[in-house]
Amino acid sequence: MTIFDSNPVEGREVTKSDTAPTYQFSMSYLYCGVGGDICVITEAERARAERAGTPFASIPTVTITMAAGGYLPLQVYAIKSTGTTAGDIIGFYG
């Protein structure tokens, strides 16, 4: 099994934000065109925060260092602006 077995329906360039999620869906995986750090809110953290009533700005994040041309097989809810230095990030979902 590979990260591509989920057969994503669509990919979109990701807009980073520290104040609100950009999309109303979770991404199955990310592609990083320009290497650097990606500061993400995982789908699991989003679900915990929703149950606890935690505001978006206070949801815990994970920072992952990505190589250019790398893929991140992780259910991602949002990418924060602060802490993200990687670029050309595409989110795939399906």
C-alpha positions in Angstrom: 0.0 0.0 0.0 1.3 3.5 -0.9 0.2 7.0 -0.1 -1.4 7.1 -3.6 -3.8 4.2 -2.9 -6.4 6.6 -1.6 -7.0 7.9 -5.1 -7.5 11.5 -4.4 -10.2 13.3 -6.4 -8.5 16.7 -6.6 -5.4 18.6 -5.6 -5.3 22.3 -4.8 -2.6 24.8 -3.9 -2.8 25.3 -0.2 -3.3 28.7 1.3 -1.7 29.1 4.7 -3.5 30.8 7.5 -3.1 31.5 11.3 -6.6 32.6 11.8 -8.9 30.1 10.1 -8.9 27.0 7.9 -8.9 27.7 4.2 -11.0 24.7 3.2 -13.9 22.8 4.6 -12.2 19.4 4.0 -9.2 17.5 5.2 -6.3 16.7 2.9 -5.3 13.1 2.4 -1.7 14.0 1.8 0.5 17.0 0.8 3.0 17.6 -1.9 5.8 20.1 -1.2 7.5 21.7 -4.2 9.9 23.9 -2.3 11.5 22.3 0.8 11.2 23.7 4.3 9.1 23.3 7.4 5.3 22.8 7.3 3.3 23.6 10.4 0.1 21.6 10.3 -3.1 21.0 12.2 -3.9 17.3 11.8 -7.4 16.0 11.4 -7.1 14.2 14.7 -6.2 17.4 16.6 -9.1 19.3 14.8 -11.6 16.6 16.0 -10.3 16.8 19.6 -10.4 20.6 19.5 -14.0 20.6 18.1 -15.1 18.3 21.0 -13.4 20.5 23.5 -14.6 23.8 22.0 -11.0 25.0 21.4 -10.7 28.0 19.0 -8.8 27.5 15.8 -5.8 29.7 16.8 -5.2 27.4 19.9 -5.3 24.0 18.2 -2.0 22.2 18.7 0.2 22.0 15.6 3.0 19.7 14.3 6.0 21.0 12.4 7.5 18.7 9.8 10.6 19.4 7.7 10.0 18.5 4.1 12.4 18.0 1.2 11.5 19.6 -2.2 9.4 17.2 -4.2 8.4 15.3 -1.1 5.0 13.9 -0.1 3.4 13.9 3.4 0.9 11.1 3.9 -1.0 12.6 6.8 -4.7 13.7 7.3 -4.1 17.5 7.4 -6.9 19.9 8.3 -4.9 23.2 7.9 -1.5 24.6 7.4 -0.5 27.5 9.6 1.4 30.5 8.1 3.6 30.9 11.2 6.3 28.2 11.2 5.8 27.2 7.5 8.7 28.0 5.3 8.1 25.4 2.6 6.4 26.5 -0.6 4.4 25.3 -3.6 2.3 23.1 -1.3 -0.5 21.1 -2.9 -3.1 19.4 -0.8 -4.8 16.3 -2.2 -8.2 15.1 -1.0 -10.8 12.7 -2.1 
